[in-house]
Structures are given as structure tokens and as C-alpha cells.
Amino acid sequence: MEVKLLADKKLILGEGPVWDGRTRQFHCVDIKAGELHCFLPGLDKWTKHSIGQQVGFAIPNGVGQFLVGLQQGIAVFDPLLNSTTFLSNIESELIGNRFNDGKCDANGRLWAGTMNLEAKPKAGNFYSMDENHRVHKRLSNISISNGLEWSLDNSTFYYIDTPTYKVTAFDFDLEASTITNQRAVIDVDPSIGLPDGMTIDSEGMLWIAHWDGNCVCRWNPETGNVLQKIYVPAAGVSSCCFGGEELDVLFITTAKVGFDANLLNKYPLSGGIFTVKPGVSGLPANTFKY
């Protein structure tokens, strides 16, 4: 399939792609730069906002604000006012940690994990936060908290702790907001690269960005098999999401951090944002209720 370069943004660590169907905009973050990047396809217009500290995710609420995961906790960022209002200072005392990937479930609760700035093993945790800003620790001893997604019927939660080379599944109770019965459903061959960010399509298949693997792959979580592999000309393929008017465009973020000059010369578009039409559509992104 033809992967197209949407923008050669040269992001240090591009991550957290999300499509806001209400405003018809694409958003992503540059974690290391502490920046939020927004794209309005209709006008072919990019805007950039500096948040002031490393930012793992930015989830739009449809009215111009973003729920963000930072080094000092979880906050609401308003680009118009350039203001940050903290909802929870969870892990603010752990100055060596920051939030990484995060998403909301169908009831509008946030699920997000932390990791060590130097990627020290098992230094992070995984949390949920409800509409009253109450935070609950769900998992401990996480190394690099990354991709997370829910099955189409919301009965299963999928999660990636990158260095494990696995996708883990849990039974998910949407009303009680609990995860139980942990088991591995996908074992990733290291030759494909590390599993990073993840999204789901309308057929219930998982799309995973593979760091140091130059690809995104479509996986069947029932069988653990790769169904499709799409080459991306970048060293650090970090995450993906579905977007566009029909949710049939896969947006792919990449990064250049952590790779030597020789590899970056081989993949000069590392840090760019790519798109591809994979022949299947995705689902609208959930937003936080607060």
C-alpha cells in the first residue's frame, strides 16, 4: 500500500495521534519537545502549541481544550488561553517519571500509564481517572506504558507494555471500570520491532506501530496472527489512529529520538507524519467526561 508523507515535521518523539471528528482535525504530540501539533485538512493548516513540559497524550474535548498527560500529572490544556489546569498531580513526586500513552473508554474515563524518563524497567504504573478526577492505580511495575484499546463490544481491554513484546488482554467491565483476567493474546516477533502505539478498526482487528521495525501491522487478537504489514519509511514508528471524514485514513506518527546518525540518514523522514488508506475504517475517538 502507498504510504504518503503528510508532513515532514521532524518531531523528536511524535506520539498520541487522535482524530477529532467534531472539529475534523488531526492532533498529535511531540513528547520530548512538549508540543501539541494540530492539523486542519480542509485548510491544509498546521498549528503548534507549547505546553511547557513533556506531554504523553492530548485528547481533544471538541470545544478547543485537551486532556493532557504530563510530567507533573493530568491536566486540561487550553490552547487559546495558553493555560494548563491540573486535575490530578498523581506521580508528581516521582520526578523521574512522566505520562506516556492515554485514551478514554466508552464511558469517558481516562486510562493512562507512566514511565521513567530514562526508560528504567518497571518504574511506571497504569491508572484510570473518572469524571470526578478520582485516580485509581490499575497496574504496577510497568516499563513503557504504550498502546491501549477496547474491543468493539467493550468486553476486552488490550494493553501494551512495550519491552514485553506482547499485547495483553483483560476482561473489561465498562460500568464498574475494572480490568481482570490478564492474559497474553499477541506475541510479537522481535524482527518486526517493538510494539508501540495501537488502535482498532471496525472489524475488531488491532493496528500496532512497531518501533525500530519500519512498519505498522494489522493483528488478529483472537488468533495472534499478523494479517497485514505496511512499510513506513521511518526509524521510530510510534503510533497510529484512524481519521478523515470516513475514518478510513490511518495516520501514523514517527520519531527520531534514540537513533544514530547513520540510521537517520537512511530514514531522513523519521519524525514525520504519514497517512495510508488500508482498506478498512476505524472508530470515533472517545472523549473525557469532566
Protein Blocks (a to p, Z undefined) as FASTA:
>chain_A
ZZddfbaghpabgghiacdfklopacdddfknopacdddfklopacdddehiacfbdcde
hiopacdddfkbccdddfklopacdfbfghklmmmbccddddddfkopacdddddfklpg
hkbccddddfkopacdfbghifbdcdddddfkopaccdddfklopacdddddfklopaeh
iadfbdcdfknopaddddddfkopacdddehklpacdddfknopafbdcdddbfblcbdc
dedjkopaccddddfehiafklmmmmmmgoiacdddehiacdddddddZZ
